[in-house]
Amino acid sequence: MSAAATSWILTEDFAGLQAQALGLAEAAGLRPELRVLAPRAPWKWLAASLWPAPLAAVRDAVRAPLPDLVIGCGGVAAAVGAALRRGGSPVVQVQHPRMDPRRFDLIVVNRHDELSGPNVVVTRTALHRVTPERLAEAAAHWRPHFEHLRRPLVAVLIGGSNGRFRLDASAGGELAGQLATMIRRDGVGVAVTPSRRTGPAVTRVLTEALAPVGGYVWDGSGDNPYFGMLALADAIVVTVDSVSMVSEAVATEAPVLLAALPGRSRRNRLFMEVLLAEGRVRAFAGRYETWPVASLDDTPAAAAEMCRRLGI
């Protein structure tokens, strides 16, 4: 298989899943075609692991001719990918497939997935699309937009409630208070980007608390400044609900501070413990902190191992 091989990305219509699969493919030098999986009735009402004929559930997304390589991410992609592999296409699964690992040519999981095997590659961080080249481009584009903010600049990445952690107006207000205090005490600039999961009430309390003291909160209009904030930040604060956002943050050269939320998750705890032990992240205590760090990014290594094993 050459670097010019045809490839598909299979995921549901979730940006986080797509970013992981695309990050792996791009790091391998592939130019994949994104195939979004939207299960039809009655399959959309059943767990993908129970589908008797997975390809029938997403027929429009997997029409022939099949590619030289399939990279899937998420539970629906696992069911579809395992079915495609029976048709002869090599299949790489990102994230725990929740089915027999032998049904895939390769599986790439984070350490907190607690999966191992001869065809399993384990990473410390989630896969992503943050690269030095992409950060440099974003820095050049967004630097003029953030010149009005004080330096050092703290980028704040906000997630949302997800069944394990709660980020409502109350929790958001507490975080907003910490950030406002940090601006006043430490003389820093603060730029906040909510995510798709951030509730409107949370965005509102952040804006109301930070705008009067010179903070910036993206209102969702225009281009997303996310990569620009990653590129320009002197430190990054990330809410603990999102493994993906933390993984993207630690791929930069900025210190990363973890903002606690009400709730708990064993998987998130295992993930964060690795980064805490390596000194790459610290708990956010409402103050600006900086310490020597280096970029931590396992995406290139995972891509190299995929290429080695599959002969790409």
C-alpha positions in Angstrom: 0.0 0.0 0.0 1.5 3.4 -1.0 1.0 6.8 0.6 -1.2 7.6 -2.4 -3.6 4.8 -1.4 -7.3 5.6 -1.3 -8.8 5.8 2.2 -12.0 6.5 4.0 -12.7 8.1 7.4 -15.9 6.6 8.9 -17.5 8.4 11.9 -20.8 9.8 13.0 -21.3 13.5 12.6 -19.3 14.4 15.7 -16.3 16.8 15.4 -14.4 15.1 18.1 -14.5 11.7 16.4 -13.7 13.1 13.1 -10.7 15.0 14.4 -9.2 11.9 15.9 -9.5 9.8 12.7 -8.4 12.7 10.5 -5.4 13.4 12.7 -4.2 9.8 12.3 -4.7 9.7 8.6 -3.1 13.1 8.0 -0.1 12.2 10.1 0.3 9.1 7.9 0.4 11.2 4.8 -3.0 10.1 3.6 -5.7 12.2 2.0 -8.9 10.5 3.2 -12.4 10.9 2.1 -14.8 11.6 5.0 -17.8 9.3 5.0 -20.3 10.4 7.7 -22.4 7.5 9.2 -26.0 8.4 9.7 -27.9 5.1 10.6 -31.4 4.8 9.2 -34.5 3.5 11.0 -34.8 1.1 12.6 -31.1 0.7 13.2 -30.7 4.2 14.6 -32.8 3.1 17.6 -30.5 0.1 18.4 -26.9 -0.1 19.7 -24.6 -0.6 16.7 -23.2 -3.7 18.3 -26.6 -5.4 17.9 -27.0 -4.7 14.2 -27.3 -7.9 12.3 -26.3 -6.2 9.0 -24.3 -3.1 9.8 -23.7 -2.1 6.1 -27.5 -1.9 5.5 -27.8 0.6 8.3 -25.5 3.1 6.5 -25.7 1.9 2.9 -25.4 5.4 1.3 -22.1 6.1 3.1 -20.3 2.9 2.2 -21.1 2.3 -1.5 -18.5 0.6 -3.7 -15.8 0.9 -4.8 -14.2 0.3 -1.5 -11.0 2.1 -0.6 -7.5 0.6 0.1 -7.9 1.5 3.8 -10.7 2.3 6.2 -10.1 4.3 9.4 -13.1 4.4 11.8 -13.7 6.2 15.1 -16.5 5.5 17.5 -19.0 2.7 18.2 -21.0 2.9 15.0 -17.8 3.1 12.9 -16.6 -0.1 14.7 -19.6 -2.1 13.7 -19.4 -0.8 10.1 -15.7 -1.2 9.8 -15.8 -4.8 11.1 -18.3 -5.6 8.4 -16.3 -3.9 5.7 -13.2 -5.9 6.7 -15.1 -9.1 5.9 -15.3 -7.7 2.3 -11.5 -7.4 2.1 -10.7 -3.8 3.1 -8.0 -3.3 5.8 -9.7 -1.6 8.8 -8.1 0.6 11.5 -10.3 1.4 14.5 -9.7 4.4 16.7 -11.1 4.1 20.3 -12.2 0.9 22.0 -14.5 -1.0 19.6 -16.5 -2.8 22.3 -16.2 -6.0 20.3 -13.6 -8.7 19.5 -10.4 -6.8 18.7 -9.5 -9.6 16.2 -12.2 -8.2 13.9 -9.8 -5.3 13.0 -6.4 -5.1 11.5 -5.3 -2.4 14.0 -6.8 -0.6 16.9 -5.5 2.6 18.3 -6.6 3.4 21.9 -5.7 5.7 24.7 -4.2 4.1 27.8 -7.4 4.8 29.8 -9.3 2.5 27.4 -7.5 -0.4 29.2 -7.2 -2.5 26.0 -4.2 -4.5 24.9 -3.4 -7.1 22.3 -1.1 -7.9 19.4 -3.0 -5.6 17.0 -3.5 -2.8 19.6 -1.5 0.5 19.7 -1.7 2.4 23.0 -1.2 6.1 23.2 -1.1 8.5 26.2 -3.3 11.1 24.5 -6.2 11.1 22.2 -5.4 11.5 18.5 -5.9 15.0 17.0 -5.1 17.4 14.2 -2.9 19.8 16.2 0.5 20.1 14.4 3.3 22.6 14.6 2.5 23.7 11.0 -1.2 24.2 11.7 -0.4 26.1 14.9 2.1 28.4 13.1 -0.5 29.2 10.4 -3.2 29.9 13.0 -0.8 32.1 15.0 -0.1 34.3 12.0 -3.8 34.6 11.2 -5.1 35.2 14.7 -2.4 37.3 16.3 -3.9 40.6 15.2 -7.3 39.6 16.6 -5.9 39.1 20.1 -3.5 42.0 20.2 -5.8 44.0 22.4 -5.5 41.4 25.2 -2.9 41.6 27.8 0.1 39.2 27.9 0.7 36.7 29.2 -2.3 35.3 27.5 -4.4 32.4 29.0 -6.5 30.4 26.6 -9.5 28.8 28.2 -11.1 25.8 26.5 -14.7 25.1 27.8 -16.5 21.7 27.4 -19.9 20.9 28.8 -22.0 18.5 30.7 -21.7 14.9 29.4 -23.3 12.5 31.9 -20.1 12.2 33.9 -19.4 15.9 34.6 -21.7 18.8 35.2 -21.1 22.2 33.6 -24.2 24.2 34.2 -24.6 27.9 35.0 -23.6 27.3 38.7 -20.3 25.4 37.8 -19.7 27.9 35.0 -20.1 30.8 37.3 -17.6 29.4 39.8 -15.1 29.0 37.0 -15.8 32.4 35.7 -15.1 33.9 39.1 -11.8 32.1 39.2 -10.8 33.4 35.8 -11.9 37.0 36.7 -9.9 36.9 39.9 -6.8 35.6 37.9 -7.1 38.5 35.5 -7.2 41.0 38.4 -4.5 39.4 40.6 -2.0 38.2 37.9 -2.5 40.9 35.2 -3.1 38.3 32.5 -5.2 38.4 29.3 -7.9 35.7 29.0 -9.5 34.4 25.9 -12.3 31.8 26.2 -13.7 29.5 23.5 -16.8 27.5 24.3 -17.4 24.2 22.5 -20.5 22.7 20.9 -21.4 21.1 24.2 -21.2 24.4 26.2 -24.7 25.5 27.3 -25.8 29.1 26.5 -26.2 29.8 30.2 -22.5 28.9 30.8 -21.4 31.1 27.9 -23.5 34.0 29.3 -22.1 33.8 32.8 -18.5 33.7 31.5 -19.1 36.7 29.3 -20.8 38.7 32.1 -17.9 37.9 34.5 -15.0 38.4 32.2 -16.0 41.2 29.8 -15.9 43.9 32.5 -12.3 43.0 33.4 -11.0 42.8 29.8 -11.6 39.1 29.1 -12.7 37.8 25.7 -15.3 35.1 25.2 -16.0 33.9 21.7 -19.7 34.3 20.9 -19.9 31.6 18.3 -20.0 33.9 15.3 -17.5 34.0 12.5 -14.5 31.7 12.3 -13.6 29.6 15.3 -10.5 31.0 17.0 -9.7 27.6 18.7 -6.4 26.9 16.9 -5.4 30.5 17.1 -5.9 30.4 20.9 -3.9 27.2 21.2 -1.1 28.7 19.1 -0.8 32.1 20.9 -1.4 31.0 24.5 1.2 31.4 27.2 -0.9 29.0 29.3 -4.0 27.0 28.7 -6.9 26.2 31.1 -9.1 23.2 30.0 -12.2 21.8 31.7 -11.6 18.1 32.8 -14.6 16.7 31.0 -12.9 16.6 27.6 -10.0 14.1 26.9 -9.8 15.5 23.3 -9.4 19.1 24.3 -6.8 18.3 26.9 -4.9 16.1 24.4 -4.9 19.0 21.9 -3.8 21.5 24.6 -0.8 19.4 25.7 0.3 19.1 22.0 1.3 22.8 22.2 4.3 24.2 24.1 2.1 25.9 26.7 1.6 24.8 30.3 -1.9 23.2 30.8 -4.1 23.7 33.8 -7.1 21.4 34.5 -10.2 23.1 35.6 -12.2 20.8 37.9 -16.0 20.2 37.4 -18.6 18.5 39.6 -18.7 14.8 38.8 -16.3 12.0 38.2 -15.1 9.6 35.5 -12.8 6.7 36.0 -11.5 6.9 32.4 -10.9 10.6 32.6 -9.1 10.1 35.9 -6.8 7.5 34.5 -6.0 9.7 31.5 -5.3 12.8 33.7 -3.2 10.9 36.1 -0.7 10.0 33.4 -0.3 13.7 32.4 -0.1 14.8 36.0 2.6 12.3 36.8 4.7 13.4 33.8 4.3 17.1 34.9 2.6 18.1 31.7 -0.5 19.4 33.4 -1.4 20.8 36.8 -4.7 21.5 38.6 -6.1 24.9 38.1 -6.3 26.8 41.4 -7.5 30.2 40.0 -4.0 31.6 39.5 -1.7 32.0 36.5 1.1 29.4 36.5 3.9 28.6 34.2 6.6 25.9 34.3 8.9 24.3 31.7 7.0 21.9 29.4 7.4 20.2 26.1 4.8 19.3 23.5 3.3 15.8 24.2 1.7 14.4 21.1 1.4 10.6 20.4 -0.4 11.1 17.1 2.7 11.0 14.8 4.0 7.8 16.6 0.6 6.1 16.2 0.5 7.0 12.5 4.1 5.7 12.0 3.2 2.4 13.7 0.1 2.1 11.5 2.1 2.6 8.4 4.7 0.1 9.5 2.2 -2.6 10.3 0.0 -2.1 7.3 2.8 -1.4 4.8 1.6 2.1 3.9 
